[in-house]
């Protein structure tokens, strides 16, 4: 639950779909010089994502990068120079997220090198669950002329979805589809009457006691490309539409729905250079409808909303904000970005919130990432309320300060420990406010053991409001989320208690029983920071106890090929004393099951 209330005005809620350009990656890739009423905003009842559908093979973190020259010839020095040039152009490093389209754009630029006849890449799941990327290079022999690729040049349908790829200009189609089955037994702890009381997303009959299920899906279709203005400056852009649909007994409704609208619609410019010492400097600016995730999704990830008339509540089809202006500067392993964001809220729950902020990340030594962010709410009608239910003011004027780190002393293919942590606090220009959030995580990866297991423990804290102080202390989670391994804390529990007034203990493991299969089990314990929970689910506004509940879930991911992804989860949530008392002692255990299949053309 978010610690604020908003005036409901018109239609639906919750989150996301894969954006083709994630601005920071573009900059780095080219850097080488190559209903009505008052409801809680984002209440658990309204924000119902579980695991994000944005988790295909190509969204895995990079584990290794290899450059292979198929015909190196006798000039070893030339081969080494080409290898180094390609690595700089690709600019993909272990631990970063891989993006196929960004890599394709970088390769299109690298192909302008007159000594290269052809270049492409392949990928596979690595030993530790990351992505092994191999770049294959064929050198030009003699005076063979340069040729391009793509359907427009060859007329060969097998070249699709690439339409044109020559002299640094790259144009491709995008077609992606997902179908999802979701089921609940005793959703909302078997008592939707209390848990969803007054929620404007409820239309018809919501899921509740007993077994309910539904199906949903989406199709995204679009056109994306990049072309050079000069040897080091490129313009890029993309436009896509998204059609979503839902049928069956969903969490809030049993109405069949369908919806079609734009997803991406943006343009950008990127430039950069590499000096003789190999230092990379890049500049990138983009603007329009596009997705944005700030760092690790602790503060900002859900820049669009799904559900209600938009359908596809759990498929998380929509990610693009109404408008994002993003400027970035990267120098080697340091990145600075500034942004202005207008998220795509549902009309029914639209708070007209707009954000601006800055972010910096650096990797001073191998394995260590340091980062910091500042975010300000420039505009918002969302209101904060006191323990007595009196309005204190709106979100407009909120300041968020954040510092974080991750540290993995050993490479991904070597056994060893890994750590992470983050601390953030919120103040307000017009309200006496001091809210806090933090997490600490430690784990160990067994790279040389069968199934390459890892295990970790994470403690996270998001403050609640103490009614005995005059300061407002409830953490505002903004647009936090991502997926079930980021800040969607609990497949079921997150629907009731989001990242505010909660202390969450998580034990997570990961196993790879086959090269293309990953299994991720989780155990959770959820406690409240304060029994005053105004701003959360109305059924839990005043709690008798701090025990929210417990959850066990398991996720299975199968990557049969780069274009196909199968994902499923099972989750069981046990209500704690606070929930039991709020529901009159009749709260049931909540079981959910989900399976989706996604394909990309």
HUZI-V512759 format. One record per run of one state. SS is the DSSP state (A for helix, B for strand, O for the rest). FROM is the first residue (numbers start at 1). TO is the last residue. If there is no record, write none. Layout:
{{SS,FROM,TO} {SS,FROM,TO}}
This chain:
{{O,1,4} {B,5,8} {O,9,22} {A,23,29} {O,30,36} {B,37,40} {O,41,56} {A,57,59} {O,60,60} {B,61,69} {O,70,75} {A,76,90} {O,91,96} {B,97,97} {O,98,99} {A,100,110} {O,111,115} {B,116,125} {O,126,130} {B,131,139} {O,140,148} {B,149,149} {O,150,150} {A,151,154} {O,155,156} {A,157,159} {O,160,161} {B,162,166} {O,167,168} {B,169,185} {O,186,186} {A,187,190} {O,191,191} {A,192,195} {O,196,202} {B,203,203} {O,204,210} {B,211,228} {O,229,232} {B,233,248} {O,249,252} {B,253,253} {O,254,256} {B,257,274} {O,275,279} {B,280,289} {O,290,293} {B,294,294} {O,295,299} {B,300,300} {O,301,303} {B,304,304} {O,305,307} {A,308,310} {O,311,322} {B,323,331} {O,332,333} {B,334,342} {O,343,343} {B,344,344} {O,345,346} {A,347,349} {O,350,353} {B,354,362} {O,363,367} {B,368,379} {O,380,382} {B,383,385} {O,386,390} {B,391,394} {O,395,397} {B,398,407} {O,408,415} {B,416,428} {O,429,432} {B,433,433} {O,434,434} {B,435,445} {O,446,449} {A,450,452} {O,453,453} {B,454,462} {O,463,471} {B,472,472} {O,473,478} {B,479,479} {O,480,492} {A,493,495} {O,496,501} {B,502,514} {O,515,516} {B,517,527} {O,528,531} {B,532,532} {O,533,537} {A,538,540} {O,541,541} {B,542,542} {O,543,546} {B,547,561} {O,562,563} {B,564,575} {O,576,576} {A,577,582} {O,583,589} {B,590,600} {O,601,601}}
